[in-house]
């Protein structure tokens, strides 16, 4: 995904986020229509990777993520990239929790598989979402930033420049972390 495709753009979202951080409820009302479409596109991109018949719908994922974002009262919003980065983390948590509940309900049934595309650590086969989450937790213990790079690229579909902006690092550092993390995850997930 090209960074120019990542919408909404401009300072308006950042300005509204900063106003929201200071308690301006009108800013929150103006922000919703600006970010809702992108949150919905992020959820669609991710859920397209899920197996057919996945029971969590796009709108439900967006609404749950947005409710959790609104509940982030202590977050000092700095930019739209930061906002969508946190949204990625929340969507990941929601999807992994859903997968864990689904697997428990099946009592030992097969794990939910997610195909990994060009943004993901492996291209050869589907990867169990719970296994991917567990691997990201282990990666975070070794290198938190690399785990965040994967999370932002995979779960949100951010480009290198957007990822770098969200993490406050250079694009070269984000790209290097992405390459290292992808290779580590390929081995960790059995794709080496």
C-alpha positions as CSV (number, residue, x, y, z in Angstrom):
1,X,0.0,0.0,0.0
2,X,1.3,3.4,-1.0
3,X,1.3,5.9,1.8
4,X,-0.6,8.4,-0.4
5,X,-3.5,5.9,-0.4
6,X,-3.7,6.1,3.4
7,X,-6.7,8.4,4.1
8,X,-7.7,10.7,5.6
9,X,-4.9,13.1,5.0
10,X,-4.0,16.6,6.1
11,X,-3.6,18.3,9.4
12,X,-7.3,18.4,10.1
13,X,-7.3,14.9,11.7
14,X,-4.2,15.7,13.8
15,X,-5.7,19.1,14.9
16,X,-9.0,17.4,15.9
17,X,-7.1,14.6,17.7
18,X,-5.1,17.2,19.7
19,X,-8.3,19.1,20.5
20,X,-10.0,15.9,21.6
21,X,-7.0,15.2,23.9
22,X,-7.7,18.4,25.7
23,X,-11.3,17.4,26.3
24,X,-13.0,19.2,23.4
25,X,-16.1,16.9,22.8
26,X,-17.0,18.9,19.6
27,X,-13.6,17.8,18.1
28,X,-14.6,14.1,18.8
29,X,-17.9,14.6,17.0
30,X,-16.0,16.1,14.0
31,X,-13.4,13.4,14.0
32,X,-15.7,10.4,13.7
33,X,-16.7,11.0,10.1
34,X,-13.1,11.7,9.1
35,X,-11.6,8.5,10.6
36,X,-14.6,6.1,10.3
37,X,-14.0,5.4,6.7
38,X,-10.3,4.6,7.1
39,X,-11.0,2.4,10.1
40,X,-13.6,0.5,8.0
41,X,-11.1,0.1,5.2
42,X,-8.5,-1.2,7.6
43,X,-11.0,-3.7,9.0
44,X,-12.0,-4.8,5.5
45,X,-8.4,-5.3,4.5
46,X,-7.8,-7.5,7.5
47,X,-11.0,-9.5,7.4
48,X,-10.4,-10.3,3.7
49,X,-7.5,-12.4,5.0
50,X,-9.7,-14.4,7.3
51,X,-11.1,-17.7,6.4
52,X,-14.5,-17.8,4.7
53,X,-17.3,-17.9,7.2
54,X,-15.5,-15.8,9.8
55,X,-18.2,-14.7,12.3
56,X,-16.8,-11.2,13.1
57,X,-18.1,-8.7,10.6
58,X,-16.3,-5.5,9.4
59,X,-18.7,-3.1,11.0
60,X,-18.6,-4.9,14.3
61,X,-14.8,-4.9,14.4
62,X,-14.8,-1.1,13.6
63,X,-17.4,-0.3,16.2
64,X,-15.6,-2.3,18.9
65,X,-12.2,-0.7,18.0
66,X,-13.7,2.7,18.0
67,X,-15.4,2.2,21.4
68,X,-12.0,1.2,22.7
69,X,-10.3,4.2,21.1
70,X,-12.9,6.5,22.6
71,X,-12.1,4.9,26.0
72,X,-8.4,5.9,25.7
73,X,-8.9,8.9,27.9
74,X,-5.2,9.1,29.0
75,X,-3.8,9.0,25.5
76,X,-2.3,12.3,24.3
77,X,-3.1,12.2,20.6
78,X,-0.3,13.6,18.5
79,X,-1.1,12.5,14.9
80,X,-3.4,10.5,12.7
81,X,-0.6,7.9,12.2
82,X,-0.5,7.5,16.0
83,X,-4.3,7.2,16.1
84,X,-4.4,4.5,13.4
85,X,-1.4,2.8,15.0
86,X,-3.3,2.4,18.2
87,X,-6.4,1.4,16.2
88,X,-4.3,-1.4,14.7
89,X,-3.3,-2.7,18.1
90,X,-6.9,-2.7,19.3
91,X,-8.1,-4.5,16.1
92,X,-5.4,-7.0,16.6
93,X,-6.5,-7.6,20.2
94,X,-10.2,-7.9,19.2
95,X,-9.4,-10.4,16.4
96,X,-7.1,-12.5,18.5
97,X,-9.6,-12.6,21.4
98,X,-12.3,-13.6,18.9
99,X,-10.0,-16.3,17.5
100,X,-9.2,-17.7,20.9
101,X,-12.9,-17.8,21.9
102,X,-13.7,-19.4,18.6
103,X,-11.0,-22.1,19.0
104,X,-12.1,-22.7,22.6
105,X,-15.7,-23.1,21.5
106,X,-14.6,-25.7,18.9
107,X,-12.9,-27.6,21.7
108,X,-9.7,-28.4,20.0
109,X,-10.9,-27.7,16.5
110,X,-8.6,-26.2,13.9
111,X,-7.2,-22.8,14.5
112,X,-8.4,-19.8,12.5
113,X,-6.0,-19.3,9.6
114,X,-5.1,-15.9,8.1
115,X,-3.4,-15.6,4.8
116,X,-0.3,-13.5,4.9
117,X,0.2,-11.2,1.9
118,X,2.9,-8.9,0.8
119,X,2.7,-6.9,4.1
120,X,3.0,-10.0,6.1
121,X,5.9,-12.1,7.4
122,X,5.4,-15.1,5.0
123,X,3.8,-15.5,1.7
124,X,3.7,-19.2,1.2
125,X,0.8,-20.3,3.4
126,X,-1.8,-19.2,5.8
127,X,-0.8,-18.7,9.4
128,X,-2.8,-19.3,12.5
129,X,-3.9,-15.9,13.9
130,X,-3.3,-17.0,17.5
131,X,0.2,-18.3,16.5
132,X,1.0,-15.0,14.8
133,X,-0.1,-13.1,17.9
134,X,2.0,-15.4,20.1
135,X,5.0,-14.9,17.9
136,X,4.5,-11.1,18.0
137,X,4.4,-11.2,21.8
138,X,7.8,-13.1,21.8
139,X,9.2,-10.7,19.2
140,X,8.2,-7.8,21.4
141,X,10.1,-9.3,24.3
142,X,13.3,-9.1,22.1
143,X,12.5,-5.9,20.2
144,X,9.3,-4.0,20.9
145,X,9.8,-1.6,17.9
146,X,10.1,-4.5,15.4
147,X,6.9,-6.0,16.8
148,X,5.1,-2.7,16.4
149,X,6.4,-2.3,12.9
150,X,4.8,-5.7,12.0
151,X,1.6,-4.8,13.8
152,X,1.3,-1.5,11.9
153,X,2.1,-3.0,8.5
154,X,0.1,-6.2,8.9
155,X,-2.9,-5.3,10.9
156,X,-3.4,-1.7,9.6
157,X,-1.7,-1.9,6.3
158,X,0.4,1.2,6.9
159,X,3.2,1.9,4.4
160,X,6.8,2.3,5.5
161,X,6.5,6.1,5.8
162,X,3.3,6.0,7.8
163,X,4.8,3.3,10.1
164,X,7.8,5.4,10.6
165,X,5.7,8.5,11.4
166,X,3.5,6.5,13.9
167,X,6.6,5.2,15.7
168,X,8.6,8.4,15.5
169,X,11.5,6.8,13.6
170,X,13.1,7.3,10.2
171,X,11.7,5.4,7.2
172,X,15.0,3.6,6.8
173,X,14.8,2.3,10.3
174,X,11.2,1.2,9.8
175,X,12.2,-0.6,6.6
176,X,15.2,-2.3,8.3
177,X,13.0,-3.4,11.3
178,X,10.4,-4.7,8.8
179,X,12.9,-6.9,7.0
180,X,14.4,-8.2,10.2
181,X,11.1,-8.9,11.8
182,X,9.7,-10.6,8.6
183,X,12.7,-12.9,8.5
184,X,12.4,-13.7,12.2
185,X,8.7,-14.4,11.9
186,X,9.2,-16.7,8.8
187,X,11.5,-18.9,11.0
188,X,9.3,-18.6,14.1
189,X,6.1,-19.5,12.2
190,X,7.8,-22.4,10.4
191,X,8.1,-20.8,7.0
192,X,11.8,-20.9,6.7
